Amino acid sequence: MDDLITWSPEPAAEDEWSLVGALNDDETYACHIAHQEALEAELRRERELSEKLDGLNAGQILQLYEKELAQQAKRSIPQQQEEAVRQFICEAPEFLLSKQNTDRVDQYFKASGLDATSPDHFHQAYKALSARGLIQTDESKRPRTPRKRITQEDLETMPLDQLAALANRR
């Protein structure tokens, strides 16, 4: 109880905090200028794109769109690969994550031309390598039921509650 009575606030720190994280007016100004320049660069890019699209017909716009879509897909390949690895590991828990196993799977991908963006690529490599005894597994972790493949037709005919449950599971 005495601690509350004798408590006094600590003296203010010499450095002041601001919303932009700057310690003084010069840093605040520099941060503001950098933000303005970034906004102006984005506006210039949008104007250039708009001017570029103004003189094009629908076919040319479609080509540009497909080109941008392909570039975006290239940028997202590492994310697809990471998701495929996670799904494969969930579906094949008996696969031991060792350097030897991952090196052999990588070699299989290079030799077969697979890009590892689908769990099916990992299952194909796993099946081929394990048939030859080239990878280590822990059979005590093997699941008893195989993965059920869901087709586009299954998704289109599936009741909405099941579709929602499936979407939430992934």
Backbone bond lengths (Angstrom), bond angles and torsions (degrees), N, CA, C in turn:
res aa  C-N    CA-C-N  psi(-1)  N-CA   C-N-CA  omega(-1)  CA-C   N-CA-C  phi
1 M - - - 1.445 - - 1.523 111.43 -
2 D 1.334 116.42 -38.91 1.461 120.02 -179.61 1.526 111.32 -63.69
3 D 1.354 116.55 -29.54 1.452 119.55 179.94 1.521 111.59 -61.56
4 L 1.313 116.37 -35.73 1.453 119.46 -179.91 1.521 111.67 -70.64
5 I 1.283 117.06 -33.97 1.453 120.76 -177.59 1.521 110.32 -74.03
6 T 1.327 117.28 -39.97 1.459 120.26 -176.20 1.527 112.85 -89.21
7 W 1.307 117.85 -0.27 1.470 119.99 -177.54 1.512 110.32 -69.30
8 S 1.312 115.72 139.68 1.463 120.40 174.31 1.523 107.52 -136.32
9 P 1.310 117.38 148.56 1.470 119.39 -178.10 1.521 111.35 -65.21
10 E 1.331 114.61 148.38 1.449 119.54 177.76 1.519 109.26 -73.93
11 P 1.309 116.54 151.96 1.471 117.89 178.23 1.526 109.96 -65.80
12 A 1.313 116.26 147.75 1.463 121.65 -178.58 1.515 110.01 -64.19
13 A 1.301 114.62 144.58 1.461 120.06 177.79 1.519 109.49 -67.72
14 E 1.320 115.94 152.95 1.454 118.96 -179.39 1.521 111.68 -70.01
15 D 1.341 117.14 -35.99 1.461 120.63 178.58 1.518 108.86 -83.61
16 E 1.304 116.17 131.19 1.456 119.95 178.84 1.517 108.84 -95.11
17 W 1.315 114.80 148.17 1.455 121.39 178.79 1.515 108.37 -98.85
18 S 1.307 116.79 144.07 1.456 120.01 176.05 1.519 108.65 -132.71
19 L 1.301 115.83 169.19 1.461 120.69 -177.51 1.518 112.52 -61.58
20 V 1.301 117.92 -34.14 1.465 120.22 -179.11 1.516 112.39 -87.09
21 G 1.321 118.16 0.17 1.455 120.99 177.84 1.507 113.32 80.84
22 A 1.313 117.32 8.86 1.457 120.73 179.89 1.526 109.77 -87.12
23 L 1.313 115.67 149.65 1.455 120.27 -177.14 1.522 112.85 -94.90
24 N 1.328 116.55 -17.36 1.462 118.87 -179.57 1.523 109.92 -148.32
25 D 1.324 115.49 176.52 1.464 120.75 -176.10 1.523 112.45 -64.64
26 D 1.341 117.71 -35.90 1.465 120.42 -179.78 1.525 111.15 -64.31
27 E 1.336 116.62 -42.97 1.461 120.08 178.74 1.529 110.67 -66.90
28 T 1.319 116.92 -39.02 1.467 120.71 177.83 1.519 109.87 -61.45
29 Y 1.332 116.67 -44.71 1.455 121.67 179.36 1.531 110.66 -62.91
30 A 1.340 117.18 -44.47 1.467 121.22 -179.79 1.529 110.76 -62.96
31 C 1.331 116.26 -39.40 1.464 119.91 178.04 1.524 110.38 -64.53
32 H 1.328 115.92 -42.33 1.469 120.83 179.18 1.532 110.51 -62.66
33 I 1.320 116.93 -44.45 1.470 121.23 179.57 1.524 110.62 -62.92
34 A 1.322 117.54 -43.20 1.469 121.02 179.16 1.523 110.37 -62.01
35 H 1.322 116.75 -40.27 1.473 120.57 178.61 1.526 110.16 -65.57
36 Q 1.323 117.10 -43.30 1.466 121.36 178.45 1.524 110.87 -61.41
37 E 1.326 117.14 -42.58 1.467 120.83 -179.94 1.520 111.01 -64.46
38 A 1.332 116.55 -38.76 1.467 119.87 177.90 1.523 110.65 -64.60
39 L 1.336 117.00 -41.63 1.473 120.52 177.77 1.523 111.33 -64.22
40 E 1.330 116.29 -42.77 1.465 120.19 179.08 1.525 111.35 -64.17
41 A 1.320 117.65 -39.30 1.469 120.90 178.25 1.527 110.39 -63.91
42 E 1.322 116.88 -40.59 1.470 120.40 177.99 1.525 110.46 -64.78
43 L 1.332 117.48 -41.84 1.464 120.60 177.91 1.528 111.32 -63.76
44 R 1.344 116.80 -41.45 1.470 119.92 176.95 1.522 111.01 -60.55
45 R 1.325 116.10 -43.59 1.467 120.08 179.87 1.523 110.39 -62.34
46 E 1.314 116.68 -42.03 1.468 119.81 178.89 1.525 111.06 -66.10
47 R 1.356 117.66 -40.20 1.467 120.78 178.09 1.524 110.69 -63.44
48 E 1.347 116.07 -44.14 1.468 120.28 179.49 1.522 110.40 -61.36
49 L 1.311 116.61 -42.31 1.457 120.46 179.03 1.525 110.69 -64.94
50 S 1.329 116.75 -41.31 1.454 121.11 179.40 1.533 110.19 -63.36
51 E 1.344 116.86 -44.24 1.467 120.78 178.66 1.523 110.67 -64.40
52 K 1.301 115.85 -37.51 1.466 121.03 179.76 1.533 110.37 -64.80
53 L 1.327 116.51 -38.13 1.462 120.71 -177.29 1.525 112.57 -80.07
54 D 1.339 118.59 -23.24 1.461 121.79 -176.03 1.522 113.09 -57.90
55 G 1.303 118.22 -40.43 1.456 120.60 -175.59 1.527 114.24 -91.24
56 L 1.324 118.26 7.22 1.463 120.63 -174.88 1.519 111.83 -101.20
57 N 1.335 114.55 152.64 1.467 118.99 174.08 1.529 109.25 -90.43
58 A 1.309 117.03 177.94 1.467 121.83 -175.11 1.536 111.61 -61.43
59 G 1.316 117.86 -38.84 1.463 121.08 -179.95 1.516 112.53 -64.54
60 Q 1.333 116.25 -40.91 1.463 120.47 179.10 1.527 110.84 -68.52
61 I 1.320 116.07 -38.95 1.471 119.78 177.33 1.523 109.75 -63.87
62 L 1.328 116.63 -40.24 1.459 120.70 177.86 1.529 110.86 -61.47
63 Q 1.331 116.91 -41.63 1.462 120.49 177.77 1.525 111.45 -62.31
64 L 1.320 117.09 -44.03 1.465 120.38 177.67 1.520 110.95 -62.67
65 Y 1.325 116.09 -40.51 1.456 120.97 179.22 1.526 110.68 -62.74
66 E 1.325 116.91 -45.96 1.457 120.68 179.79 1.531 111.49 -64.62
67 K 1.319 116.49 -36.91 1.470 120.72 177.85 1.528 109.49 -64.55
68 E 1.320 117.50 -45.57 1.468 121.09 179.11 1.523 110.68 -64.96
69 L 1.323 116.49 -38.09 1.460 120.98 178.33 1.529 110.60 -63.45
70 A 1.331 116.78 -41.41 1.465 121.00 178.19 1.527 110.84 -64.98
71 Q 1.344 116.66 -39.76 1.465 119.64 178.06 1.522 110.88 -65.69
72 Q 1.319 115.92 -39.69 1.461 119.89 178.58 1.525 110.50 -65.84
73 A 1.340 116.90 -39.26 1.468 120.55 178.28 1.524 110.28 -63.55
74 K 1.334 116.98 -38.88 1.468 120.43 177.51 1.517 110.96 -61.45
75 R 1.333 115.55 -41.22 1.464 119.23 -179.55 1.518 111.62 -67.34
76 S 1.335 117.58 -26.79 1.461 119.99 -176.36 1.533 112.88 -93.30
77 I 1.327 118.27 1.06 1.466 121.08 -179.70 1.531 111.82 -57.90
78 P 1.332 120.40 -45.58 1.473 118.44 178.40 1.534 112.82 -58.96
79 Q 1.313 117.04 -36.55 1.466 120.13 177.93 1.529 110.45 -66.68
80 Q 1.332 116.89 -41.39 1.459 120.73 177.97 1.527 110.30 -63.31
81 Q 1.327 116.59 -40.62 1.459 120.49 179.85 1.525 110.86 -65.18
82 E 1.313 116.37 -41.36 1.456 120.08 179.39 1.530 110.83 -63.61
83 E 1.316 116.75 -42.92 1.470 120.72 178.58 1.534 110.58 -65.64
84 A 1.328 117.21 -39.19 1.466 120.79 178.69 1.523 110.89 -63.80
85 V 1.331 117.25 -40.56 1.468 120.85 177.97 1.523 110.18 -62.37
86 R 1.340 115.36 -47.20 1.472 118.73 179.89 1.523 111.67 -58.57
87 Q 1.324 116.05 -45.50 1.464 119.14 -178.70 1.526 110.63 -65.20
88 F 1.326 117.15 -42.32 1.462 120.18 179.28 1.526 110.94 -60.97
89 I 1.330 116.57 -44.21 1.466 119.95 -179.22 1.525 110.89 -62.55
90 C 1.328 116.49 -36.69 1.471 119.89 176.62 1.526 111.00 -67.70
91 E 1.322 116.15 -37.14 1.462 120.55 -176.41 1.529 112.74 -82.77
92 A 1.315 117.11 -22.25 1.474 120.63 -179.61 1.525 109.27 -130.42
93 P 1.345 117.19 69.34 1.472 119.35 -177.45 1.522 113.35 -65.92
94 E 1.320 117.56 -15.75 1.462 119.89 178.97 1.530 112.06 -74.10
95 F 1.324 117.54 -15.38 1.462 121.85 178.30 1.524 108.47 -70.60
96 L 1.331 116.85 122.09 1.460 121.32 179.82 1.521 109.53 -83.95
97 L 1.325 115.76 128.13 1.464 120.16 178.74 1.524 109.38 -84.08
98 S 1.317 115.06 81.98 1.466 120.64 177.73 1.529 108.51 -116.49
99 K 1.298 115.66 161.70 1.467 119.84 178.81 1.527 110.77 -59.71
100 Q 1.316 116.62 -41.42 1.457 120.74 -179.62 1.536 110.88 -61.61
101 N 1.332 116.57 -46.53 1.466 119.78 -180.00 1.528 111.67 -64.08
102 T 1.332 116.96 -45.69 1.466 118.80 -177.98 1.529 111.26 -66.84
103 D 1.330 117.12 -36.56 1.471 119.74 176.71 1.529 110.99 -62.92
104 R 1.321 116.51 -42.32 1.470 119.64 -179.42 1.520 111.67 -68.34
105 V 1.318 117.63 -37.51 1.470 120.20 176.77 1.529 109.39 -65.37
106 D 1.342 117.45 -42.81 1.467 120.72 177.07 1.528 111.12 -59.94
107 Q 1.333 116.85 -42.86 1.465 120.36 178.25 1.524 110.72 -63.05
108 Y 1.322 116.62 -38.71 1.464 120.14 178.75 1.528 109.94 -63.89
109 F 1.337 116.62 -43.00 1.467 119.91 179.09 1.524 110.97 -60.49
110 K 1.327 116.77 -44.36 1.465 120.32 -179.66 1.524 110.95 -64.19
111 A 1.323 116.51 -41.75 1.469 120.05 -177.70 1.520 111.86 -70.46
112 S 1.336 117.16 -33.87 1.464 119.66 -176.19 1.528 113.09 -95.66
113 G 1.332 117.54 -6.49 1.459 120.22 178.43 1.522 113.96 78.60
114 L 1.313 117.93 18.14 1.462 120.81 178.01 1.531 109.71 -84.38
115 D 1.341 116.65 149.69 1.458 119.45 -177.24 1.523 114.03 -105.92
116 A 1.315 118.05 3.12 1.469 123.13 174.52 1.524 113.34 64.45
117 T 1.334 118.10 28.17 1.462 120.24 179.00 1.521 112.07 -95.36
118 S 1.320 117.05 0.31 1.463 121.21 -179.38 1.524 109.31 -132.88
119 P 1.331 117.21 142.52 1.460 118.94 175.70 1.524 111.59 -60.61
120 D 1.332 116.30 -26.18 1.469 119.93 178.46 1.530 111.12 -63.09
121 H 1.342 117.52 -33.08 1.466 120.40 176.77 1.529 109.71 -62.93
122 F 1.328 116.13 -41.97 1.465 119.99 179.45 1.525 111.34 -67.54
123 H 1.343 115.95 -39.42 1.467 118.78 178.08 1.527 110.81 -64.49
124 Q 1.328 116.48 -39.01 1.467 120.50 178.54 1.528 109.87 -63.10
125 A 1.321 117.17 -46.31 1.467 121.07 179.43 1.527 110.28 -64.20
126 Y 1.308 116.72 -43.58 1.464 121.87 -179.47 1.526 110.62 -60.75
127 K 1.323 115.72 -45.73 1.473 120.03 -179.00 1.529 110.70 -63.81
128 A 1.317 116.39 -45.46 1.473 119.93 -178.21 1.529 111.39 -66.45
129 L 1.313 117.10 -43.50 1.467 120.14 -177.17 1.530 112.25 -73.47
130 S 1.320 116.58 -37.78 1.471 118.06 179.77 1.521 111.27 -71.67
131 A 1.346 117.91 -30.07 1.464 120.59 176.70 1.531 110.88 -63.61
132 R 1.319 116.15 -29.91 1.462 121.03 179.13 1.534 112.32 -92.88
133 G 1.324 116.79 -1.27 1.460 120.90 -179.48 1.519 113.27 71.30
134 L 1.327 116.90 28.70 1.458 120.29 -175.24 1.531 113.93 -95.74
135 I 1.329 117.34 -4.44 1.464 119.08 177.57 1.525 110.01 -129.12
136 Q 1.308 114.54 157.31 1.458 120.68 -179.84 1.531 108.96 -95.45
137 T 1.323 114.91 141.64 1.466 120.32 177.50 1.521 109.68 -135.65
138 D 1.303 116.02 161.70 1.464 123.12 174.21 1.530 106.22 -115.63
139 E 1.318 116.51 94.70 1.461 121.82 -173.87 1.528 113.45 -61.75
140 S 1.335 118.01 -21.18 1.464 119.55 178.81 1.526 111.87 -67.46
141 K 1.332 117.09 -17.62 1.468 121.06 -179.91 1.529 113.13 -98.29
142 R 1.337 117.54 1.78 1.467 120.58 -177.84 1.525 110.09 -67.10
143 P 1.337 116.91 129.69 1.470 119.58 178.54 1.523 111.18 -70.39
144 R 1.286 115.58 155.25 1.466 120.83 -177.65 1.526 112.98 -88.91
145 T 1.340 117.15 -20.37 1.468 119.48 -179.77 1.528 109.04 -118.67
146 P 1.325 117.44 135.18 1.459 119.90 179.82 1.529 111.60 -75.61
147 R 1.312 116.16 164.00 1.460 122.33 178.24 1.521 109.48 -69.62
148 K 1.325 116.36 134.99 1.464 121.33 177.29 1.520 108.13 -90.20
149 R 1.299 115.91 123.19 1.459 120.22 179.13 1.528 108.94 -83.13
150 I 1.306 115.10 132.31 1.456 121.09 -179.46 1.515 107.47 -108.32
151 T 1.311 116.01 124.62 1.456 121.17 -178.69 1.523 110.14 -91.21
152 Q 1.317 116.11 169.35 1.461 121.46 176.98 1.522 110.13 -60.95
153 E 1.327 116.12 -38.81 1.467 120.73 178.65 1.528 110.69 -63.60
154 D 1.333 117.07 -40.96 1.466 120.74 176.83 1.523 110.68 -59.32
155 L 1.343 115.84 -43.79 1.459 119.83 -179.54 1.527 112.16 -64.25
156 E 1.335 116.09 -38.59 1.461 120.25 -178.10 1.523 112.45 -70.67
157 T 1.335 117.53 -28.47 1.459 120.48 -178.21 1.528 112.90 -99.57
158 M 1.334 117.32 -4.16 1.458 122.16 -176.53 1.533 110.31 -72.34
159 P 1.337 117.78 138.26 1.463 119.99 174.39 1.525 110.36 -60.04
160 L 1.330 116.17 148.75 1.455 121.09 -174.41 1.526 113.15 -59.33
161 D 1.343 118.09 -36.84 1.464 119.18 -178.99 1.532 111.07 -66.03
162 Q 1.337 116.99 -37.94 1.461 120.21 176.87 1.531 110.74 -69.11
163 L 1.341 116.42 -38.82 1.459 121.18 178.81 1.527 110.25 -63.85
164 A 1.325 116.72 -41.56 1.474 120.83 178.24 1.525 110.41 -65.04
165 A 1.325 116.66 -41.77 1.477 120.40 179.23 1.534 109.57 -63.84
166 L 1.313 116.89 -40.54 1.452 120.97 178.30 1.536 111.02 -64.57
167 A 1.315 117.16 -41.74 1.463 121.12 179.24 1.522 110.80 -65.80
168 N 1.302 118.42 -38.51 1.456 121.80 -179.27 1.516 112.03 -72.80
169 R 1.326 117.55 -26.42 1.461 122.34 -179.14 1.513 110.43 -70.63
170 R 1.311 118.63 -34.23 1.473 121.77 -176.98 1.447 108.56 -83.42
